[in-house]
Amino acid sequence: MHEAPPVIDRSFRGEQERLLGHDIEFEDMTARTLDNKASAYMDNEHREETDGGHVSGVDGTPDNGEDGQAPPVYRVYKRRWFGLLQLVLMNIIVSWDWLSFSPVANTAAEYFSTTSSIINWLSTAFLFAFVVAAPFTIYALHRGGPRLALITSSLLILSGNWIRYAGTRASPPRFPVTMFGQILIGLAQPFVLSAPTHYSSLCWTTNPLLRLLSSNANFILLLFPFAIYVGLFNALSSLLTQILTPYAFTEESSGIAGAILILVGLAASAISSPIVDKYKTYLPFIRTLVPITALCYLAFIWAPGTRSLAAPYTICAILGASSFSLVPVALEWAVEITYPAGPEAGSTICWSGGQVLGGVFIVISDALKEDQGKGDPKGNMGKA
């Protein structure tokens, strides 16, 4: 007769260390031992996601580990979906705030009596602010969890938006005030973008041994391409209107291109992410999407010159689908290969690299833009 397996509350985050620390000495374990234990753990794992669920084998009896003890079961709660909804909404708000001026950069420049290059700094400063807040984000997620991070982000977003509004409603409009509000929202960004991996690890992860199967050297191989692709995406999103309008595209059609980029990306990510997570095909998925994303950026060089909506719209759709699908998978893979470091560390470092490069790419691209009275067509960004 088998003893019922213990039920472990997911809120006790120290449980992973208890499971791994008593019988396993991290320094002395070889890669082969890790492999065997991880495989045995996965072979024995047949879970039910219920509030009082139990681990059972094929015949319905509890599976026993190598020492005859029933493997632990992690209890999950339905309220975690409410937390996930909060994360989704916060990410939407932050992204909306980031790009609220970019689709109407030319109009915003006229409104503030400045140039489009100055308006670009609303996006650039937003991205650079991420790096400033990154250390505080890691601390907040490590010490207080997603709750503290979301509260901090909410306060910064709320105050930043009201300050931005005050700057735009002043007579005459006050660009420095608007910039200050934008920076506050930028400081809120890492608390939102870095929280999902920590939240996923806290509320969904069931097999901590998987994280021991890769060395941190792989993280460096992931960091650089991730930062480059996020940087390129940030720059393209911020400059899309200025790229297209010299070729007789309107701000409205440029805004639609940006909407296609984001909406198609969100839909593709919502479909692909659960599938990849279920079958753990992280690396094959990344290796497939990286070349597709690269080809999209290459093809977009000639898209404005067609002076047809079909080319930029099609490329934006494919680019959005590949980019948005790639990001969560890459971040989840970063969590796996940086264990036992907290999940917030790897994701925050990856995002920081992407935000910095995004800001740098915007500054460089703006410097390479033709003057308004020069070029064919005038003011084009072909050199960028």
C-alpha positions in Angstrom: 0.0 0.0 0.0 1.4 3.3 -1.0 1.5 6.4 1.1 -0.4 9.4 -0.3 2.1 11.9 -1.7 2.5 15.2 0.2 0.9 18.4 -1.1 3.2 21.3 -1.2 1.9 24.9 -1.3 3.4 26.8 -4.3 3.7 29.9 -2.2 6.6 28.4 -0.3 9.4 29.4 -2.8 12.1 27.8 -0.6 10.7 24.4 -1.4 12.8 24.0 -4.5 16.0 24.4 -2.5 14.7 21.8 0.0 14.1 19.3 -2.8 17.4 19.8 -4.4 19.7 20.6 -1.4 19.2 17.7 1.0 20.3 14.8 -1.2 22.1 16.6 -4.0 25.4 18.4 -3.7 25.4 20.9 -6.5 29.2 21.2 -6.7 29.8 17.5 -6.8 27.2 16.5 -9.3 28.3 15.5 -12.8 26.3 16.3 -15.9 25.5 12.6 -16.2 24.0 12.4 -12.8 21.9 15.4 -13.5 20.7 13.9 -16.7 19.7 10.7 -15.0 17.8 12.3 -12.2 16.0 14.7 -14.5 15.0 11.9 -16.8 13.8 9.7 -13.9 11.8 12.6 -12.5 10.1 13.3 -15.8 9.3 9.7 -16.4 7.6 9.5 -13.0 5.7 12.7 -13.5 2.0 12.4 -14.4 0.2 15.4 -12.9 -3.3 16.6 -12.4 -3.7 20.4 -12.1 -6.4 20.4 -9.4 -6.6 22.2 -6.1 -5.9 19.0 -4.2 -4.5 16.9 -7.0 -2.1 14.0 -6.7 0.6 12.4 -8.7 -0.4 9.0 -10.1 1.1 6.5 -12.5 -0.5 4.9 -15.5 -2.4 2.5 -13.3 -3.7 5.2 -11.1 -1.4 4.5 -8.2 1.1 7.0 -6.8 4.5 6.9 -8.5 7.5 6.4 -6.3 10.9 8.0 -6.7 14.2 6.1 -6.6 14.2 6.0 -2.8 10.6 4.7 -2.6 9.2 8.0 -1.6 6.3 9.5 -3.6 7.4 12.5 -5.6 6.0 15.9 -4.3 3.0 17.6 -5.8 2.8 21.3 -6.3 -0.5 22.8 -5.5 -1.6 25.5 -7.9 -4.4 28.0 -7.4 -6.9 29.4 -9.8 -6.2 32.9 -8.7 -2.9 32.8 -10.5 -4.9 33.5 -13.7 -6.0 36.9 -12.2 -2.4 37.7 -11.6 -1.6 36.8 -15.2 -4.4 39.1 -16.4 -2.9 42.0 -14.5 0.5 41.3 -16.1 -1.1 41.3 -19.6 -2.9 44.6 -19.0 0.1 46.3 -17.5 2.3 45.3 -20.4 -0.4 46.7 -22.8 -0.5 50.0 -21.0 3.3 50.3 -20.9 3.7 49.5 -24.6 0.9 51.9 -25.4 2.6 54.7 -23.5 5.9 54.0 -25.1 4.7 54.3 -28.7 1.9 56.9 -28.2 3.9 59.7 -29.9 5.8 57.6 -32.5 3.0 57.0 -35.0 2.3 60.8 -35.1 5.9 62.0 -34.8 5.5 64.7 -37.5 2.3 66.0 -36.0 3.7 65.9 -32.5 6.7 67.9 -33.7 4.4 70.6 -35.0 2.4 70.6 -31.8 5.4 71.0 -29.5 7.1 73.4 -32.0 10.1 71.2 -32.4 11.6 68.6 -34.7 10.8 64.9 -35.2 14.4 64.2 -34.0 13.4 65.7 -30.6 10.2 63.7 -30.5 12.2 60.5 -31.1 13.8 61.2 -27.7 10.5 60.4 -26.1 11.0 56.8 -27.2 14.8 56.8 -26.7 14.6 58.1 -23.1 11.9 55.6 -22.4 14.2 52.8 -23.4 17.2 54.1 -21.6 15.2 54.5 -18.4 14.8 50.7 -18.4 18.5 50.2 -17.6 18.3 52.7 -14.7 15.5 50.8 -13.0 16.8 47.3 -13.8 18.7 46.8 -10.6 15.7 47.9 -8.5 13.5 45.5 -10.6 15.7 42.5 -9.7 15.7 43.5 -6.1 11.9 44.0 -6.0 11.1 40.7 -7.7 13.6 38.8 -5.6 12.5 40.3 -2.3 8.8 41.1 -2.8 7.8 39.1 -5.8 5.5 40.2 -8.6 3.1 41.9 -6.2 5.7 44.5 -5.2 6.9 44.9 -8.8 3.4 45.5 -10.1 2.5 48.0 -7.3 5.7 50.0 -8.0 5.0 49.9 -11.8 1.4 51.0 -11.3 2.4 54.1 -9.2 5.1 55.1 -11.8 2.7 54.6 -14.7 -0.1 56.5 -13.0 2.0 59.5 -12.1 3.9 59.5 -15.4 0.7 59.6 -17.5 -0.8 62.5 -15.5 2.4 64.4 -15.8 2.5 63.8 -19.5 -1.1 64.9 -19.8 -0.3 68.1 -18.0 2.6 68.8 -20.3 0.5 68.4 -23.4 -2.4 70.4 -22.1 -0.4 73.4 -21.0 -0.5 76.5 -23.0 1.9 76.5 -24.8 2.6 72.7 -24.6 5.5 71.9 -22.3 7.8 69.4 -23.9 10.2 69.0 -20.9 7.2 68.2 -18.6 6.0 65.6 -21.1 9.5 64.1 -21.3 9.6 63.9 -17.5 6.3 62.0 -17.4 7.6 59.7 -20.3 10.7 58.9 -18.3 8.7 58.0 -15.2 6.7 55.5 -17.3 10.0 54.2 -18.7 11.2 53.5 -15.2 8.0 51.5 -14.7 8.7 49.3 -17.7 11.2 46.8 -16.3 9.0 46.0 -13.4 6.4 44.8 -15.9 8.5 43.2 -18.6 10.7 41.2 -16.2 7.8 40.0 -14.0 6.3 37.3 -16.3 9.2 34.9 -16.1 9.3 35.2 -12.3 5.5 34.8 -12.1 5.6 31.8 -14.4 8.3 30.2 -12.3 6.3 30.8 -9.2 2.9 29.7 -10.3 3.4 27.3 -13.2 6.8 25.6 -13.1 6.7 22.0 -11.8 10.1 20.5 -12.6 13.0 22.5 -11.1 15.6 19.8 -12.2 15.2 20.8 -15.8 17.0 24.0 -15.0 20.2 22.3 -14.1 20.8 20.7 -17.5 22.5 23.7 -19.2 25.5 25.8 -18.3 25.4 29.6 -18.0 27.7 29.8 -21.1 24.6 29.3 -23.1 23.1 32.4 -21.6 25.8 34.5 -23.3 24.9 32.9 -26.7 21.3 33.8 -26.1 21.9 37.3 -24.7 23.5 38.9 -27.7 21.1 37.9 -30.4 18.2 38.6 -28.1 19.4 42.1 -27.4 20.1 42.8 -31.1 16.6 41.6 -32.2 14.8 43.5 -29.5 16.9 46.6 -30.3 16.0 46.4 -33.9 12.3 45.8 -33.1 12.3 48.8 -30.8 14.0 51.0 -33.4 11.6 50.0 -36.2 8.5 50.4 -34.0 9.7 53.9 -33.0 10.7 55.1 -36.4 8.1 53.3 -38.6 6.2 56.5 -39.4 9.3 58.4 -40.3 10.5 55.5 -42.5 7.3 55.4 -44.5 6.0 59.0 -44.8 8.8 60.2 -47.1 7.4 57.7 -49.7 3.9 59.3 -49.6 2.5 57.0 -46.9 0.2 58.9 -44.5 0.6 58.8 -40.7 -2.6 56.8 -40.6 -1.4 54.1 -42.9 1.9 54.0 -41.0 0.0 53.6 -37.8 -2.0 50.7 -39.3 1.3 49.1 -40.2 2.4 49.4 -36.5 -0.9 48.0 -35.4 -0.5 45.0 -37.7 3.0 44.5 -36.3 1.7 44.3 -32.8 -1.7 42.6 -33.1 -0.6 39.8 -35.4 2.4 39.3 -33.1 0.2 39.0 -30.0 -2.1 36.5 -31.7 0.8 34.4 -33.0 2.5 34.5 -29.6 -0.7 33.4 -27.8 -0.9 30.4 -30.1 2.7 29.3 -30.3 3.9 29.8 -26.7 1.7 27.2 -25.0 2.6 24.7 -27.7 6.3 25.3 -27.3 6.1 25.2 -23.5 4.2 21.9 -23.6 6.7 20.1 -25.8 9.8 22.0 -24.5 11.0 22.6 -28.0 12.7 25.9 -27.0 15.9 25.7 -29.1 14.4 24.4 -32.3 11.7 27.1 -32.2 14.4 29.8 -31.6 16.5 28.5 -34.4 13.6 28.5 -36.8 12.3 32.0 -36.0 15.7 33.9 -35.9 16.4 33.5 -39.7 12.8 34.4 -40.5 13.1 37.6 -38.4 16.4 38.5 -40.0 14.9 38.1 -43.5 12.0 40.3 -42.6 14.3 43.1 -41.5 16.3 42.7 -44.7 13.2 42.8 -46.9 11.8 45.9 -45.1 14.8 47.9 -46.5 13.0 47.9 -49.9 9.4 47.9 -48.7 8.9 51.7 -48.6 10.3 52.1 -52.1 7.4 50.0 -53.5 5.0 52.9 -52.5 2.4 50.2 -52.0 0.8 49.2 -48.7 1.0 45.5 -49.5 4.7 45.2 -49.0 5.1 46.9 -45.6 1.8 45.4 -44.3 2.8 41.9 -45.2 6.4 42.2 -43.8 5.1 43.8 -40.6 2.6 40.9 -40.1 5.3 38.2 -40.6 7.9 40.2 -38.5 5.3 40.7 -35.7 4.4 37.1 -35.6 8.0 35.9 -35.5 9.3 38.6 -33.1 6.4 38.3 -30.5 6.5 34.5 -30.7 10.3 34.5 -30.2 10.5 36.8 -27.1 8.6 34.7 -24.5 10.3 31.5 -25.6 13.7 33.0 -25.5 13.0 34.5 -22.0 11.8 31.1 -20.8 14.9 29.5 -22.1 16.9 32.1 -20.3 15.3 31.1 -17.1 16.1 27.5 -17.7 19.8 28.1 -18.4 20.4 30.6 -15.6 19.2 28.5 -12.7 19.8 28.6 -9.7 19.8 32.4 -10.3 16.3 33.8 -9.9 14.2 34.0 -13.0 14.1 37.8 -12.7 17.9 38.1 -13.2 18.2 36.6 -16.7 15.1 38.2 -18.1 16.0 41.7 -16.8 19.5 41.4 -18.2 18.2 40.3 -21.6 15.6 43.1 -21.7 18.2 45.7 -20.6 20.5 44.8 -23.5 17.6 45.1 -26.0 16.4 48.4 -24.6 19.9 49.9 -24.7 20.5 48.8 -28.3 17.1 50.0 -29.2 17.9 53.5 -28.0 21.3 53.4 -29.7 19.7 52.3 -33.0 17.2 55.1 -32.9 19.9 57.7 -32.3 22.1 56.3 -35.1 19.1 56.0 -37.5 18.0 59.5 -36.8 21.5 60.8 -37.5 21.6 59.0 -40.8 18.2 60.4 -42.0 18.3 62.8 -44.9 17.6 66.4 -44.3 14.0 67.5 -45.1 15.2 69.3 -48.2 17.5 66.6 -49.4 17.4 63.1 -50.7 15.2 61.2 -53.0 12.6 61.2 -51.7 13.3 64.1 -49.3 13.8 63.2 -45.7 14.1 59.4 -46.3 15.9 57.0 -44.0 17.4 54.8 -46.7 20.9 55.1 -45.2 19.6 54.0 -41.8 
